[in-house]
Structure formats: C-alpha cells, structure tokens
Amino acid sequence: MTDTLHIIGGGMAGSEAAWQAANAGISVVIHEMRPKVGTFAHQTGLLGEMVCSNSFRSDDSEQNAVGLLHWEMRAANGLIMATADKHKIPAGGALAVDRDPFAQSVTDALMAHPNITIEYGEITELPKDGHWIIATGPLTSGSLAEAIAAQTGAEALAFFDAIAPIVYFDSINMEKAWMQSRYDKGETEEERTAYLNCPMDKETYEAFIDALLAADKTEFREGETAGYFDGCLPIEVMAERGRETLRFGPMKPVGLTNEHQPDVKAYAVVQLRRDNKLGTLYNIVGFQTKMKYGAQADVLKMIPGLEDAKFARLGGIHRNSFINSPTLLDDQMRLRSQPNIRFAGQITGVEGYVESAAMGLLAGRMAVAEINGEEISAPPNTTAMGALITHITGGAEAKTFQPMNVNFGLFPPVEGLKSGRRGRKDRYKAYTDRAKVDWQSWLER
C-alpha cells in the first residue's frame, strides 16, 4: 500500500499523473467512478474523455503560453500530448483532436501499461494513509466533495461551465457557408480551410441577438451563487453585457472573406471547427450556452447556413467545483491538513485540458520523488508549468481566487525588453526561449 500511488479520477490530470508515475517504475492504481457513476457532461467510461471542446488551443510554442505548455509536456514524455498529436485534425494554428479515438487511445495506453491497474467505482472518503492524488476534475462527485470540505474546513468554491453544441456537417448549407481559417492561418491547404464560416449581415445579427436574449434559459437554483469562468462564458451572458460583445468575441468577422460574396464584408461570422477526423461533426466555436434545448435549436437555426442543422449534441450548463488551492495546498500540491493527499487538474483551479494535464504531470512526478525518498522542487516560475503551480499554490490572491488558463501574465518579466504592443512579439519570444532552457534543466536535475 505504502509504495503504491493511488489516483482518484481518470481524466486529463489523472491519466497524465498515472503515466508519469508508471513510467518511473511506480505501481499505480487509477480509481475511476465512470461508467458505474456518471456525470452530466461525460458520455462514456473512457479515460481522458473530452467533455467540452475538442481543442487544446494554440500549438505555437514561441508566441503563445499554452503552446509553450504543449512543448514542455512533449519534452516530459507526456501521454496527453503524444496522444493528441496522434489524433490531430486540421484546426489552423490550434491543436484539435478527434475526441473519441483520442480518449480510446489514452485508455488503451493506460490499460496496457504493466505498472497500472484500473479499478472502477466511486471513492467517497478521503484516504487516511498511503500516497494519493485526487484528480477528479470539476465534476467531483457530491460525496467526495463533501469529504474534502469536511477535511479542509472550507467549502469548495464553484463556478458554472457551459458546453457548445455540435452539428452534423451534412446538415449545413454550404451555399451560404464556406471553409477558411482566420487570416488563412496554417501551413497546408487543409489547415487553411479548417474552419467553417457562417456570415451574418447587420439585420440578421440584430435579430439573432434579440432571440438570444429572449430565449428560455437554464437559471441558477435558489442558493446557487457561483459565477462563470470568463474563458467559457455562455453566449447569452456575453450578449447581456452589450449587443456588440459577440461581434468582438467569437463572432468577430475579421480575417475572413466570403467565397460566395467576396466583395461583401460580413457584419458578424459564426465559426465551426471540425470535431472528428472524418469531418462529419463540427462544433460551434465559442457558443457555450445555457439555453434550454427547444429554444436553443430554434435560435441556432437563425444562423445562415444552419437553417436545417441537425445536432449531434446540444449545448448545456453544469456546475464545476474547485478548491481554494492557495490556502489549502503546499508547493508540492499536497493538502496541508493531510499531506498524504495531492490534488491535480481542474479541481486545483487551473482551467483547460492542457493545464489540467500539466498539473497531473507535476503531481505524478512529485509523488514519485516522495515514494522514492527523494526531494524535488517545483519547476521555476519562468516555465509554463512553474508559472501555473506557483499561481495556484500561493501566487494568487486567495480571497479572489478563480480558475485560470496559463498566460504570460503569470511569468516573471524578462528585463530589458520593450513593454506594450510594439514589443509584445519579442517579449513573448524571450519568455518562451527562457522557459525552454529552464524546463530542460528541471527535467535533467
């Protein structure tokens, strides 16, 4: 028992933590409640299932913080990134994957590993001894969440997350829609045409906003006070902030030319991104929604090209939970009040698939060192991994702690560089150059 690493949760963080520990020779048991106990968002019992978007966002490791995080995980032999690369589908400059084969490959890899055992069933109490990582994600079961709250003396924080709809490609009217990545971004023709675009003129946009604001929506129940994560706002909430908000967000018309009417500039554009390798499914980019199903289908069919759309999945809203990590965790991601337990993934207050897997990677490696009687420090905050773990274990203000994507605002400045927009490209390149050197040094320690 003492030399075995137990991981609760087989999502991005739990899968990555198990892979890192098992490859270091540690015996690992993954405890996964699905499919015996389901959740609102999951569709399968597969490990590493993607429940919202199928995108890992930008893969640019020189100008983008999440792209740098991709690079660091690849350098550390990360399972999630290797599997994402294997199942990559065109998405311009982003790394998007065919979600079902991706999850199946993650599951197959973990099940085939000689050092990994998978046990299906719900863990409802905090274990008192042994080495444990809790990586249950934002949909932690009610019983375990109550056990965490009882141990920490503080209620888990929470926010509401929304899921975007998925459309069958063959139901889209391609006489109105066209294929193009914004600014024709991509090295190949397939990448430059990775997105499907539906244009709106001003009148159509205004009618769409009116219908969106008037639609029947899922609301908070009495006593629920959690807010939304700003990186995943429902489109209705964005529209409520101002009628033009969507035009400057997911519906911005810049960098696109309508091949059907090249001389007509769209007032707004709805983009859809391929959701599987076959190209039979497309998700509506940035269209997380809390509209009820009947109203949702009616409003979305107002989008030019989607008048006869058939939906493989409509959008939805669910409650996500996370702990106040700056208060509860030490710099080894251990629970201060019960240090045999580490936390990893979205439950720690990082946001996004990649960030979750990254914290799993670190938790797995830290657990390995502890089991082997070794000392390991967190990676320096000049790296993407280090910037994230520093943020969640003390860098953030505990009173206002909210889920956070990786971003260059978490990195210490590089001295001698210009500030402002003019110097941004050089500044970001300096951040990533420094991070890659420091990350390699940390891996080789």
KOLMAR-706375 format. One record per residue (C-alpha): residue number from 1; x, y, z; residue in three letters. Coordinates in steps of 0.001 Angstrom, whole numbers, plus 500000, padded with zeros to 6 digits. Last residue first. Layout:
% KOLMAR-706375
k/x/y/z/r
NUM/X/Y/Z/Ala
...
***
This chain:
% KOLMAR-706375
k/x/y/z/r
445/518004/517720/487519/Arg
444/517540/516846/483822/Glu
443/513834/517713/483728/Leu
442/514489/520991/485566/Trp
441/517279/521949/483164/Ser
440/515033/521209/480201/Gln
439/512348/523411/481709/Trp
438/514794/526273/482332/Asp
437/516051/526259/478732/Val
436/512536/526035/477305/Lys
435/511237/528765/479623/Ala
434/513945/531270/478667/Arg
433/513218/530878/474962/Asp
432/509466/531032/475653/Thr
431/509606/534268/477648/Tyr
430/512028/535879/475176/Ala
429/509710/535004/472292/Lys
428/506818/536553/474205/Tyr
427/508774/539760/474730/Arg
426/509900/539979/471117/Asp
425/506304/539663/469913/Lys
424/504991/542048/472572/Arg
423/507405/544908/471960/Gly
422/505073/547039/469918/Arg
421/502012/546104/471982/Arg
420/503329/547473/475256/Gly
419/506615/546909/477058/Ser
418/510041/546811/475483/Lys
417/512515/544282/476830/Leu
416/515452/544943/479156/Gly
415/514483/542537/481909/Glu
414/512398/539460/481193/Val
413/509275/539739/483310/Pro
412/508213/536994/485749/Pro
411/505549/534750/484176/Phe
410/501878/534627/485263/Leu
409/500913/537423/482840/Gly
408/502268/535202/480080/Phe
407/499151/533080/480237/Asn
406/498114/529632/481509/Val
405/494354/529460/481984/Asn
404/492996/530437/485387/Met
403/490105/529320/487603/Pro
402/489281/531935/490308/Gln
401/490936/533005/493567/Phe
400/489594/536321/494896/Thr
399/490235/535817/498602/Lys
398/493230/533532/497986/Ala
397/495192/536084/495975/Glu
396/497205/534033/493504/Ala
395/500914/533269/493796/Gly
394/500451/530823/496640/Gly
393/499900/527274/495431/Thr
392/497723/528010/492383/Ile
391/499932/530676/490831/His
390/503239/528974/491565/Thr
389/501890/525763/490018/Ile
388/500907/527632/486863/Leu
387/504113/529639/486461/Ala
386/506188/526522/487101/Gly
385/504473/524544/484378/Met
384/504794/527420/481899/Ala
383/508463/527913/482832/Thr
382/509946/531076/484393/Thr
381/508133/530077/487581/Asn
380/510873/527550/488245/Pro
379/509833/523875/488367/Pro
378/508647/522700/491784/Ala
377/511381/521233/493916/Ser
376/512094/517544/494250/Ile
375/513478/515677/497197/Glu
374/513907/511923/497118/Glu
373/512545/509162/499321/Gly
372/511448/507067/496352/Asn
371/507765/507495/497253/Ile
370/508297/511261/497573/Glu
369/510049/511524/494220/Ala
368/507315/509520/492501/Val
367/504612/511696/494092/Ala
366/506303/514827/492743/Met
365/506438/513305/489256/Arg
364/502771/512412/489315/Gly
363/501729/515800/490717/Ala
362/503763/517555/488006/Leu
361/502202/515578/485149/Leu
360/498745/515937/486646/Gly
359/499265/519706/486808/Met
358/500144/519617/483110/Ala
357/497097/517505/482283/Ala
356/494839/520118/483848/Ser
355/496618/522999/482094/Glu
354/496274/521209/478780/Val
353/492580/520442/479167/Tyr
352/491663/523928/480338/Gly
351/491344/525905/483552/Glu
350/493575/525676/486600/Val
349/491794/525970/489938/Gly
348/493035/522897/491814/Thr
347/489927/520881/490836/Ile
346/490966/521459/487239/Gln
345/493950/519149/487474/Gly
344/495870/517846/490462/Ala
343/495453/517444/494212/Phe
342/497895/515637/496484/Arg
341/496996/513543/499511/Ile
340/499471/512100/502032/Asn
339/499843/515698/503228/Pro
338/496562/515810/505195/Gln
337/495998/519327/506600/Ser
336/498379/520948/504107/Arg
335/496865/519082/501153/Leu
334/499836/518359/498933/Arg
333/500486/520178/495649/Met
332/504249/520087/496383/Gln
331/504221/523876/496902/Asp
330/501662/523439/499696/Asp
329/497918/523258/499106/Leu
328/494892/524559/501066/Leu
327/495084/528352/501047/Thr
326/496493/528985/497576/Pro
325/494448/525972/496364/Ser
324/490991/527297/497167/Asn
323/489316/524167/495838/Ile
322/487461/523708/492568/Phe
321/483925/522782/491554/Ser
320/482149/522854/488206/Asn
319/478373/523134/487925/Arg
318/476796/522288/484623/His
317/475415/524044/481570/Ile
316/474328/522656/478248/Gly
315/474808/522772/474500/Gly
314/473066/520490/472055/Leu
313/474735/517340/470821/Arg
312/474701/515606/467443/Ala
311/472587/518496/466204/Phe
310/470883/518589/462817/Lys
309/471026/521945/461059/Ala
308/468289/522912/458620/Asp
307/468653/526686/458956/Glu
306/472343/526307/459830/Leu
305/473779/528017/456750/Gly
304/472800/531481/457920/Pro
303/472434/531369/461737/Ile
302/468742/531510/462674/Met
301/468910/527744/463214/Lys
300/470860/528454/466387/Leu
299/467880/530267/467904/Val
298/465360/527485/467227/Asp
297/467720/524704/468393/Ala
296/468454/526548/471626/Gln
295/464836/527337/472404/Ala
294/463933/523660/472447/Gly
293/467096/522592/474293/Tyr
292/467106/525162/477073/Lys
291/469590/527966/476543/Met
290/472628/527746/478833/Lys
289/475154/528096/476043/Thr
288/478772/527638/475060/Gln
287/478979/529062/471561/Phe
286/482708/529871/471458/Gly
285/483251/527806/468318/Val
284/480192/525910/467084/Ile
283/481278/522279/466998/Asn
282/481516/520365/463727/Tyr
281/480839/516663/463108/Leu
280/481199/514617/459901/Thr
279/484783/515729/459282/Gly
278/486021/512151/459417/Leu
277/488728/513182/461880/Lys
276/486250/514500/464427/Asn
275/485153/517851/465852/Asp
274/485875/520117/462910/Arg
273/485525/523744/463974/Arg
272/482500/525983/463404/Leu
271/482723/529764/463066/Gln
270/479876/532276/463304/Val
269/480673/535478/461432/Val
268/479488/539045/462052/Ala
267/478868/542121/459888/Tyr
266/480118/540259/456827/Ala
265/482037/542282/454245/Lys
264/480596/541870/450751/Val
263/483062/541880/447847/Asp
262/483932/538179/448199/Pro
261/480275/537099/448070/Gln
260/480232/533284/447814/His
259/483883/532970/448853/Glu
258/483150/535013/451989/Asn
257/486481/536510/453037/Thr
256/487726/536135/456625/Leu
255/490445/537841/458679/Gly
254/487971/539850/460770/Val
253/484284/538973/461211/Pro
252/484234/538682/465033/Lys
251/481574/536184/466120/Met
250/483523/534548/468989/Pro
249/484356/537910/470579/Gly
248/484166/541437/469173/Phe
247/480919/540734/467335/Arg
246/479725/538819/470415/Leu
245/480056/541925/472585/Thr
244/478170/544203/470183/Glu
243/474794/543904/471886/Arg
242/476308/544513/475317/Gly
241/476993/542586/478514/Arg
240/473753/540624/478077/Glu
239/475130/539258/474802/Ala
238/478145/537811/476629/Met
237/475851/536161/479174/Val
236/473731/534720/476380/Glu
235/476827/533354/474635/Ile
234/477679/531310/477714/Pro
233/481049/532327/479141/Leu
232/483942/529876/478882/Cys
231/487098/531963/479346/Gly
230/485372/534232/481872/Asp
229/484631/531327/484250/Phe
228/481028/531808/485335/Tyr
227/479716/532736/488753/Gly
226/478628/530655/491718/Ala
225/475702/531819/493849/Thr
224/473462/528774/493983/Glu
223/471040/529217/496890/Gly
222/467921/529054/494769/Glu
221/468682/527270/491519/Arg
220/470690/529094/488919/Phe
219/468985/529542/485572/Glu
218/468624/527359/482485/Thr
217/467392/529564/479671/Lys
216/464275/530327/477633/Asp
215/465296/532624/474779/Ala
214/464653/536392/474870/Ala
213/468306/537483/474899/Leu
212/469250/535042/472149/Leu
211/466241/535972/470015/Ala
210/467140/539673/470172/Asp
209/470808/538908/469476/Ile
208/469863/536833/466425/Phe
207/467580/539585/465111/Ala
206/470431/542099/465453/Glu
205/472840/539741/463659/Tyr
204/470417/539111/460818/Thr
203/469899/542842/460282/Glu
202/473630/543574/460436/Lys
201/474603/540893/457896/Asp
200/475618/537471/459120/Met
199/478193/535052/457739/Pro
198/478558/531307/458526/Cys
197/482151/530060/458468/Asn
196/483531/526502/458561/Leu
195/487031/526244/459952/Tyr
194/489974/524096/458837/Ala
193/490412/525679/455422/Thr
192/493945/526974/455942/Arg
191/494780/523753/457797/Glu
190/493728/521592/454854/Glu
189/495567/523865/452437/Glu
188/498734/523332/454452/Thr
187/500902/525591/456625/Glu
186/498061/527204/458533/Gly
185/496397/530589/459001/Lys
184/494251/531803/456132/Asp
183/493717/535054/458091/Tyr
182/491030/533172/460051/Arg
181/490786/529621/458813/Ser
180/488529/529179/455778/Gln
179/485706/526882/454647/Met
178/482454/528429/453394/Trp
177/478828/528774/454494/Ala
176/475901/530025/452395/Lys
175/475826/527506/449543/Glu
174/477426/525122/452045/Met
173/474080/524634/453804/Asn
172/474950/522568/456881/Ile
171/473059/519295/457506/Ser
170/475877/517155/456093/Asp
169/478270/518568/458680/Phe
168/476298/517257/461659/Tyr
167/476348/519956/464338/Val
166/477873/520006/467848/Ile
165/476618/522450/470504/Pro
164/478943/524219/472995/Ala
163/479132/523216/476662/Ile
162/478779/525607/479612/Ala
161/480621/525906/482913/Asp
160/479237/527206/486196/Phe
159/481542/528160/489035/Phe
158/482380/526626/492385/Ala
157/484471/527079/495500/Leu
156/484855/524084/497740/Ala
155/483603/524753/501242/Glu
154/486213/525318/503915/Ala
153/487168/523259/506932/Gly
152/489647/521351/504828/Thr
151/488598/517884/505948/Gln
150/484826/518439/505871/Ala
149/485019/520206/502520/Ala
148/487009/517355/501006/Ile
147/484535/514797/502370/Ala
146/481624/516810/500971/Glu
145/483298/516906/497560/Ala
144/483828/513141/497773/Leu
143/480125/512564/498395/Ser
142/478976/515004/495724/Gly
141/481116/513536/492985/Ser
140/483837/515764/491542/Thr
139/482696/517284/488246/Leu
138/485413/519964/488024/Pro
137/488181/517404/487912/Gly
136/488508/514272/489996/Thr
135/492284/514423/490147/Ala
134/492831/513492/493790/Ile
133/496343/512092/494095/Ile
132/497077/509558/496818/Trp
131/500075/508025/498585/His
130/499162/505802/501523/Gly
129/497183/506694/504622/Asp
128/493958/508363/505704/Lys
127/492043/508080/502453/Pro
126/489480/510883/501916/Leu
125/486007/509383/501651/Glu
124/483541/508717/498802/Thr
123/485658/506848/496265/Ile
122/483340/505739/493457/Glu
121/483933/502570/491472/Gly
120/486058/501177/488671/Tyr
119/489571/499990/489476/Glu
118/492305/500454/486887/Ile
117/495731/498904/487409/Thr
116/498927/500456/486051/Ile
115/502514/499176/486235/Asn
114/502287/496822/483242/Pro
113/500908/499579/480977/His
112/498291/498159/478593/Ala
111/495326/499682/480434/Met
110/496988/503099/480410/Leu
109/497750/503037/476695/Ala
108/494301/501667/475788/Asp
107/492511/504351/477797/Thr
106/494533/507184/476255/Val
105/493952/505667/472800/Ser
104/490194/505393/473404/Gln
103/490071/509004/474585/Ala
102/491789/510226/471409/Phe
101/489717/507937/469172/Pro
100/486583/509595/470654/Asp
99/487825/513215/470519/Arg
98/489255/513551/467013/Asp
97/491763/516208/468023/Val
96/492377/519939/467817/Ala
95/495777/521634/468107/Leu
94/495302/525236/467007/Ala
93/497096/527149/464262/Gly
92/494520/526232/461630/Gly
91/492328/523450/463034/Ala
90/493091/520350/460957/Pro
89/492793/517069/462913/Ile
88/495319/515651/465376/Lys
87/494814/512088/466601/His
86/498462/511075/467066/Lys
85/499475/514571/468166/Asp
84/496773/514480/470840/Ala
83/498024/511088/472025/Thr
82/501579/512384/472409/Ala
81/500223/515487/474159/Met
80/498162/513507/476665/Ile
79/500849/510905/477331/Leu
78/503542/513421/478253/Gly
77/507121/512419/477507/Asn
76/508494/515380/479505/Ala
75/509611/517268/476372/Ala
74/506101/516818/474963/Arg
73/504677/518362/478131/Met
72/507022/521355/477901/Glu
71/506145/521965/474245/Trp
70/502386/521831/474875/His
69/502885/524308/477752/Leu
68/504670/526593/475312/Leu
67/501653/526386/473029/Gly
66/499526/527335/476055/Val
65/501712/530403/476608/Ala
64/501605/531564/472983/Asn
63/504265/533261/470880/Gln
62/507094/530739/470610/Glu
61/505362/527433/471375/Ser
60/502574/527954/468824/Asp
59/500208/524984/469312/Asp
58/497235/527216/470117/Ser
57/494141/525654/471711/Arg
56/493941/522066/473027/Phe
55/490714/521780/471052/Ser
54/487951/519152/471198/Asn
53/485723/521490/473217/Ser
52/483558/520273/476097/Cys
51/483626/516784/477579/Val
50/486948/515433/476351/Met
49/487366/511894/477725/Glu
48/490825/511135/479129/Gly
47/489776/507723/480408/Leu
46/486786/506151/478697/Leu
45/483545/505472/480580/Gly
44/481482/507327/478003/Thr
43/479218/510363/477514/Gln
42/480523/512660/480225/His
41/478823/516020/480841/Ala
40/476085/515375/483398/Phe
39/478121/512789/485261/Thr
38/478020/509008/485517/Gly
37/478626/506536/488320/Val
36/479327/502960/487210/Lys
35/480808/504255/483929/Pro
34/482638/506066/485440/Arg
33/483859/506070/489060/Met
32/487535/505877/488154/Glu
31/490174/504764/490692/His
30/493554/504553/488957/Ile
29/496026/502273/490757/Val
28/499722/502871/490136/Val
27/502855/500803/490847/Ser
26/505872/503080/490434/Ile
25/508580/502325/487867/Gly
24/509164/505869/486594/Ala
23/506988/505126/483569/Asn
22/504173/504272/485989/Ala
21/504496/507626/487726/Ala
20/504385/509712/484539/Gln
19/501548/507700/483028/Trp
18/499454/507788/486204/Ala
17/499834/511555/486531/Ala
16/498868/512011/482883/Glu
15/495709/509914/483223/Ser
14/494716/511615/486470/Gly
13/495177/515098/485031/Ala
12/493348/514519/481744/Met
11/490524/512478/483259/Gly
10/490892/509201/485106/Gly
9/489915/510254/488612/Gly
8/491219/509195/492025/Ile
7/494877/508264/491745/Ile
6/496521/505753/494081/His
5/500314/505514/494104/Leu
4/501620/502261/495518/Thr
3/504668/502209/497768/Asp
2/502670/502494/501002/Thr
1/500000/500000/500000/Met
***
